Amino acid sequence: MKIIGIGNAIVDVICKVDESFITKNNLVKGNMKLIFDETEFKNLLSSLKIEKTISGGSVANSIVGLSQLNNNVGFIGKISNDDLGEKYEIGLKKENVNYIYKKKKENLPTGTCLILVTPDSERTMCTFLGIAGKINDNDVSADAIKNSEMIFLEGYLWDEGDPKKAFDKAMYNSKKVSMSLSDKFCVDRHKTHFLNLVKKKLDITFANEEEIMTLINAKDFGEVITFAKQTNKHLVITRGKKGAVSINNDKIEEVGVKENLNIVDLTGAGDLFAAGYLHGLINNFSQIECLTKGTEMSSKIIQQIGARLN
């Protein structure tokens, strides 16, 4: 296999809301909130009209994008043998992704992410991880990873205890490690660990401008460029309206954004950008061609609802 993704196996439940819903429920627009109480999550969901239900999770979205570009890819993520778990597995297999996990009945349900889309197309997420957050080293197939060219991890999954063991086993057995920092919330929560990963363990890091600047306490983007050169790593950074930048050792390339798009939902923009970039990387594209493919994929996804290309 070309790439194996390891991430939270989450079912995305997409709902349109107005600004007042975000304020009333004390949510930070554009960010992700973890909900640990299943009852609280169900109460939040009960007052909403569901637009769409899709097998999601950040890295899983990227892996599906890679599969749609005809790459041989796989995914490892923990689900329960319940109704949502069944839907999740079917959703991945329909997209020709090798699902490298055998589900069983768990004491927690399959993870769910409530994606709240406001009229300005911004998405705010409320995630009940369920069993997804309980992934451990036994869930990770060392053989599958050894037989792949690269692994792709997500910052959302990283946590002390069992998830860290799963991460460590995956990184130990892989030929090349790429990872997305996922969210400013994750960076704030795990700053020391993430900085160590970026400097010492990861071959390729994906981040948006806010995440990488938070990670290294940068005052301006010039400090990010300096950091990337000093660490001698491959950093790929999306910058919203300013486009995207790839820094690989001393080589810096950047692309602008596509203009005049009919933006309806920003869910999955970063996930599909990573899919396009990684597609280029494993198919020997140049750095600028990788950025261009990433931008093309993210431009497509933001013109439809959800994080999977129709």
VOLOVEX-298894 format. One record per residue (C-alpha): x, y, z. Coordinates in pm, 1 decimal. Layout:
% VOLOVEX-298894
{u=X, v=Y, w=Z}
...
END
This chain:
% VOLOVEX-298894
{u=0.0, v=0.0, w=0.0}
{u=106.6, v=357.8, w=-62.5}
{u=-25.0, v=525.7, w=253.6}
{u=-200.2, v=405.7, w=569.8}
{u=-391.6, v=665.1, w=768.1}
{u=-441.5, v=623.5, w=1141.7}
{u=-702.1, v=844.1, w=1301.3}
{u=-1028.6, v=887.2, w=1482.7}
{u=-1302.2, v=683.5, w=1315.1}
{u=-1582.7, v=934.6, w=1345.7}
{u=-1925.6, v=956.7, w=1185.7}
{u=-1986.8, v=1316.9, w=1074.6}
{u=-2336.0, v=1451.3, w=1137.7}
{u=-2375.8, v=1777.3, w=943.0}
{u=-2632.2, v=2038.0, w=1050.6}
{u=-2696.5, v=2397.5, w=941.8}
{u=-2732.3, v=2642.5, w=1232.7}
{u=-2753.2, v=3016.6, w=1281.3}
{u=-2498.0, v=3225.6, w=1471.1}
{u=-2716.4, v=3235.0, w=1783.8}
{u=-2691.8, v=2854.8, w=1826.2}
{u=-2311.2, v=2883.6, w=1850.4}
{u=-2332.4, v=3166.4, w=2107.4}
{u=-2613.2, v=3005.5, w=2309.8}
{u=-2415.3, v=2680.7, w=2348.6}
{u=-2088.8, v=2858.9, w=2443.0}
{u=-1902.9, v=2726.6, w=2138.7}
{u=-1602.8, v=2893.9, w=1974.1}
{u=-1686.2, v=2943.3, w=1607.1}
{u=-1449.8, v=2762.6, w=1372.7}
{u=-1303.0, v=2542.1, w=1647.8}
{u=-1361.1, v=2194.8, w=1782.2}
{u=-1502.0, v=2115.5, w=2126.7}
{u=-1461.0, v=1771.6, w=2281.8}
{u=-1771.6, v=1648.2, w=2462.9}
{u=-1709.8, v=1373.1, w=2715.1}
{u=-2070.4, v=1320.6, w=2830.3}
{u=-2284.2, v=1116.0, w=2591.4}
{u=-2606.5, v=1266.2, w=2733.9}
{u=-2483.9, v=1622.6, w=2675.3}
{u=-2398.5, v=1528.4, w=2316.9}
{u=-2740.6, v=1371.1, w=2255.5}
{u=-2916.1, v=1677.2, w=2400.7}
{u=-2724.6, v=1904.7, w=2165.1}
{u=-2811.4, v=1684.6, w=1868.1}
{u=-3179.9, v=1646.3, w=1958.9}
{u=-3259.2, v=2011.8, w=1880.0}
{u=-3105.7, v=2001.0, w=1530.1}
{u=-3212.9, v=1904.1, w=1180.8}
{u=-2957.7, v=1665.5, w=1025.0}
{u=-2852.7, v=1754.0, w=668.1}
{u=-2615.6, v=1464.4, w=604.3}
{u=-2444.8, v=1170.4, w=780.3}
{u=-2103.2, v=1061.3, w=646.2}
{u=-1813.2, v=838.4, w=758.7}
{u=-1565.0, v=1105.0, w=865.9}
{u=-1261.8, v=1176.7, w=1075.4}
{u=-985.3, v=1405.5, w=952.0}
{u=-728.3, v=1150.8, w=830.0}
{u=-1003.6, v=919.9, w=701.3}
{u=-1124.9, v=1209.1, w=482.3}
{u=-771.8, v=1250.3, w=343.9}
{u=-738.6, v=876.8, w=281.8}
{u=-1070.6, v=867.6, w=91.5}
{u=-948.4, v=1162.3, w=-118.5}
{u=-629.5, v=968.8, w=-195.9}
{u=-835.5, v=662.6, w=-292.2}
{u=-1051.4, v=875.7, w=-523.6}
{u=-725.9, v=977.8, w=-696.0}
{u=-663.0, v=604.9, w=-758.5}
{u=-399.7, v=543.5, w=-491.1}
{u=-386.4, v=215.0, w=-299.2}
{u=-447.1, v=328.5, w=59.7}
{u=-564.8, v=195.7, w=395.3}
{u=-709.3, v=321.9, w=721.2}
{u=-689.0, v=214.4, w=1085.7}
{u=-947.2, v=356.4, w=1325.8}
{u=-1149.4, v=212.3, w=1612.0}
{u=-1527.9, v=162.8, w=1587.6}
{u=-1783.1, v=-39.6, w=1780.0}
{u=-2000.5, v=-312.4, w=1628.5}
{u=-2310.8, v=-91.0, w=1636.7}
{u=-2532.1, v=79.3, w=1377.9}
{u=-2299.1, v=377.4, w=1323.2}
{u=-1994.7, v=148.3, w=1320.0}
{u=-2155.0, v=-60.9, w=1047.9}
{u=-2230.8, v=253.2, w=842.7}
{u=-1876.6, v=375.8, w=895.2}
{u=-1714.9, v=57.2, w=764.8}
{u=-1948.2, v=35.9, w=463.4}
{u=-1874.7, v=403.5, w=384.3}
{u=-1499.0, v=343.1, w=372.9}
{u=-1519.3, v=20.6, w=173.1}
{u=-1747.1, v=190.2, w=-83.3}
{u=-1458.7, v=430.9, w=-144.1}
{u=-1213.3, v=140.3, w=-205.0}
{u=-1019.1, v=205.9, w=115.7}
{u=-858.0, v=-96.7, w=282.1}
{u=-1008.0, v=-88.1, w=632.2}
{u=-748.3, v=-252.3, w=856.2}
{u=-953.7, v=-307.6, w=1171.4}
{u=-1190.5, v=-579.1, w=1293.0}
{u=-1480.5, v=-427.5, w=1486.8}
{u=-1635.9, v=-583.7, w=1795.0}
{u=-1902.6, v=-478.0, w=2044.8}
{u=-1746.5, v=-219.3, w=2276.9}
{u=-1855.6, v=-56.4, w=2602.0}
{u=-1860.2, v=280.1, w=2421.2}
{u=-2040.2, v=364.7, w=2095.8}
{u=-1877.2, v=459.1, w=1764.1}
{u=-1751.3, v=818.3, w=1771.5}
{u=-1961.8, v=1101.8, w=1633.8}
{u=-1877.7, v=1457.3, w=1527.8}
{u=-2148.9, v=1717.6, w=1507.8}
{u=-2050.0, v=1964.8, w=1233.5}
{u=-2239.0, v=2291.0, w=1269.8}
{u=-2231.9, v=2501.5, w=953.7}
{u=-2320.3, v=2870.0, w=998.7}
{u=-2450.8, v=3094.8, w=713.1}
{u=-2093.4, v=3218.7, w=643.6}
{u=-1993.4, v=2854.4, w=560.6}
{u=-1764.9, v=2829.5, w=866.4}
{u=-1782.5, v=2500.1, w=1054.6}
{u=-1779.1, v=2451.8, w=1430.1}
{u=-1740.5, v=2098.3, w=1561.1}
{u=-1860.1, v=1914.8, w=1870.3}
{u=-1699.8, v=1572.9, w=1896.9}
{u=-1799.8, v=1278.8, w=2113.4}
{u=-1507.7, v=1043.0, w=2054.3}
{u=-1674.3, v=730.5, w=2194.1}
{u=-1458.6, v=424.0, w=2129.0}
{u=-1248.5, v=605.5, w=1863.1}
{u=-1044.6, v=778.5, w=2133.6}
{u=-962.5, v=443.8, w=2298.9}
{u=-739.5, v=318.1, w=2018.0}
{u=-434.1, v=131.5, w=2149.7}
{u=-124.5, v=-43.0, w=2016.2}
{u=-311.5, v=-374.9, w=1972.9}
{u=-537.0, v=-205.2, w=1716.4}
{u=-240.0, v=-113.1, w=1496.4}
{u=-109.8, v=-376.3, w=1253.8}
{u=271.2, v=-356.0, w=1244.5}
{u=277.6, v=-578.0, w=933.4}
{u=39.8, v=-352.0, w=740.1}
{u=247.5, v=-45.4, w=831.1}
{u=576.2, v=-212.6, w=735.5}
{u=423.6, v=-288.9, w=395.4}
{u=320.4, v=70.9, w=328.2}
{u=535.6, v=355.8, w=198.6}
{u=410.1, v=610.2, w=450.6}
{u=171.4, v=663.6, w=741.4}
{u=-47.5, v=969.4, w=791.6}
{u=-149.0, v=1058.8, w=1149.0}
{u=-378.1, v=1323.0, w=1297.5}
{u=-321.9, v=1547.2, w=1598.6}
{u=-684.3, v=1486.1, w=1701.1}
{u=-593.0, v=1127.3, w=1788.7}
{u=-285.1, v=1200.8, w=1998.8}
{u=-339.7, v=1167.5, w=2371.7}
{u=-155.9, v=1034.2, w=2671.3}
{u=-193.8, v=663.7, w=2747.6}
{u=-327.0, v=415.4, w=2489.7}
{u=-350.1, v=649.6, w=2186.5}
{u=14.3, v=751.5, w=2238.6}
{u=113.5, v=382.3, w=2241.9}
{u=-72.4, v=335.4, w=1912.9}
{u=112.1, v=637.0, w=1768.1}
{u=450.1, v=512.9, w=1890.2}
{u=399.0, v=163.6, w=1745.3}
{u=292.0, v=309.6, w=1410.5}
{u=589.1, v=548.4, w=1393.1}
{u=836.5, v=279.4, w=1500.3}
{u=727.0, v=45.9, w=1217.7}
{u=686.4, v=301.8, w=940.3}
{u=921.7, v=401.7, w=661.1}
{u=799.5, v=763.6, w=658.2}
{u=572.0, v=959.5, w=895.0}
{u=341.2, v=1245.1, w=801.8}
{u=97.8, v=1412.5, w=1041.2}
{u=-156.6, v=1691.8, w=1054.5}
{u=-159.1, v=1915.3, w=1365.3}
{u=-541.0, v=1914.3, w=1321.1}
{u=-660.3, v=2209.8, w=1529.4}
{u=-534.2, v=2496.2, w=1746.2}
{u=-717.8, v=2329.3, w=2036.6}
{u=-497.2, v=2018.8, w=1991.7}
{u=-180.4, v=2228.2, w=1963.6}
{u=-260.1, v=2420.5, w=2284.4}
{u=-340.3, v=2096.9, w=2465.7}
{u=-28.8, v=1904.6, w=2357.6}
{u=218.5, v=2180.2, w=2269.0}
{u=534.8, v=2026.4, w=2420.1}
{u=464.6, v=1682.1, w=2271.9}
{u=370.2, v=1819.2, w=1929.0}
{u=681.5, v=2035.9, w=1913.2}
{u=894.2, v=1731.0, w=1991.6}
{u=713.8, v=1530.1, w=1720.3}
{u=762.4, v=1801.6, w=1458.1}
{u=1130.7, v=1847.9, w=1541.7}
{u=1232.4, v=1484.3, w=1590.2}
{u=979.5, v=1226.6, w=1467.9}
{u=781.8, v=1357.0, w=1170.5}
{u=906.1, v=1365.9, w=813.2}
{u=616.9, v=1583.1, w=692.9}
{u=394.0, v=1812.6, w=900.4}
{u=66.4, v=1961.6, w=776.8}
{u=-73.1, v=2263.2, w=960.5}
{u=-262.9, v=2582.7, w=903.7}
{u=-98.7, v=2915.7, w=980.4}
{u=-266.1, v=2958.1, w=1320.8}
{u=-166.0, v=2607.2, w=1435.9}
{u=201.6, v=2632.4, w=1340.6}
{u=237.1, v=2985.7, w=1480.5}
{u=77.5, v=2873.5, w=1807.9}
{u=308.9, v=2572.0, w=1823.3}
{u=630.8, v=2774.2, w=1800.4}
{u=495.7, v=3097.3, w=1960.1}
{u=569.4, v=3288.5, w=1639.3}
{u=488.1, v=3658.9, w=1611.0}
{u=495.7, v=3658.2, w=1230.7}
{u=515.2, v=3408.7, w=944.9}
{u=884.7, v=3478.4, w=888.2}
{u=955.2, v=3296.6, w=1215.1}
{u=777.2, v=2988.8, w=1076.6}
{u=1004.9, v=2988.9, w=770.0}
{u=1312.5, v=3020.4, w=994.8}
{u=1189.6, v=2736.9, w=1219.6}
{u=1130.0, v=2506.4, w=920.9}
{u=1477.5, v=2570.8, w=781.7}
{u=1643.5, v=2519.2, w=1121.2}
{u=1466.6, v=2187.5, w=1184.2}
{u=1544.7, v=2071.1, w=829.3}
{u=1195.9, v=1922.0, w=797.1}
{u=916.9, v=1925.1, w=542.6}
{u=639.0, v=2163.1, w=652.7}
{u=322.5, v=2221.8, w=450.2}
{u=114.6, v=2516.7, w=567.7}
{u=-224.4, v=2641.3, w=449.6}
{u=-277.8, v=3015.8, w=495.0}
{u=-645.3, v=3072.2, w=413.3}
{u=-684.7, v=3354.2, w=159.2}
{u=-304.0, v=3378.0, w=128.5}
{u=-280.8, v=3030.7, w=-25.5}
{u=-37.7, v=2760.4, w=85.5}
{u=336.0, v=2719.5, w=142.1}
{u=563.1, v=2416.2, w=131.7}
{u=902.6, v=2436.0, w=301.6}
{u=1130.1, v=2138.6, w=241.7}
{u=1480.4, v=2189.3, w=379.1}
{u=1587.3, v=2513.0, w=205.0}
{u=1333.9, v=2497.6, w=-76.4}
{u=1024.6, v=2716.0, w=-36.4}
{u=730.3, v=2707.5, w=-278.3}
{u=390.6, v=2875.4, w=-252.6}
{u=61.0, v=2891.3, w=-439.7}
{u=-233.8, v=3128.1, w=-420.7}
{u=-599.5, v=3036.6, w=-373.3}
{u=-844.4, v=2973.1, w=-655.5}
{u=-1072.5, v=3273.0, w=-713.2}
{u=-1452.2, v=3306.1, w=-763.7}
{u=-1549.6, v=2982.5, w=-590.2}
{u=-1903.5, v=2918.9, w=-470.0}
{u=-1805.3, v=2836.6, w=-109.5}
{u=-2076.3, v=2653.1, w=83.6}
{u=-1891.6, v=2461.3, w=356.6}
{u=-1528.2, v=2471.2, w=474.3}
{u=-1548.9, v=2123.4, w=632.5}
{u=-1266.6, v=1906.0, w=505.1}
{u=-1071.6, v=2182.3, w=325.7}
{u=-750.0, v=2093.9, w=512.2}
{u=-814.5, v=1719.2, w=485.4}
{u=-854.9, v=1727.9, w=108.2}
{u=-562.4, v=1966.4, w=68.7}
{u=-345.6, v=1706.1, w=246.6}
{u=-487.7, v=1434.1, w=18.4}
{u=-390.5, v=1629.3, w=-293.4}
{u=-45.0, v=1713.2, w=-161.8}
{u=29.7, v=1355.0, w=-51.2}
{u=-98.4, v=1224.6, w=-385.7}
{u=161.1, v=1442.4, w=-554.3}
{u=433.1, v=1334.7, w=-315.3}
{u=385.7, v=959.1, w=-362.1}
{u=358.6, v=1003.3, w=-739.5}
{u=684.3, v=1201.3, w=-765.4}
{u=531.3, v=1543.1, w=-838.2}
{u=744.8, v=1852.6, w=-781.8}
{u=685.9, v=2057.3, w=-466.2}
{u=484.3, v=2321.2, w=-656.7}
{u=277.7, v=2050.2, w=-831.4}
{u=196.9, v=1895.8, w=-490.4}
{u=74.6, v=2235.6, w=-364.1}
{u=-130.5, v=2287.9, w=-680.3}
{u=-298.7, v=1946.3, w=-646.6}
{u=-372.9, v=2015.6, w=-278.5}
{u=-530.5, v=2350.2, w=-368.0}
{u=-735.2, v=2189.9, w=-645.4}
{u=-875.6, v=1927.0, w=-407.2}
{u=-956.8, v=2173.9, w=-128.5}
{u=-1121.4, v=2411.5, w=-381.1}
{u=-1354.0, v=2130.8, w=-491.1}
{u=-1457.5, v=2023.9, w=-141.5}
{u=-1551.7, v=2370.4, w=-12.9}
{u=-1806.5, v=2404.0, w=-292.2}
{u=-2017.8, v=2118.2, w=-153.9}
{u=-2156.2, v=2006.7, w=183.9}
{u=-1936.9, v=1764.5, w=380.3}
{u=-1578.1, v=1643.2, w=362.8}
{u=-1607.2, v=1373.8, w=95.6}
{u=-1603.0, v=1457.9, w=-273.9}
{u=-1924.2, v=1352.5, w=-448.1}
END
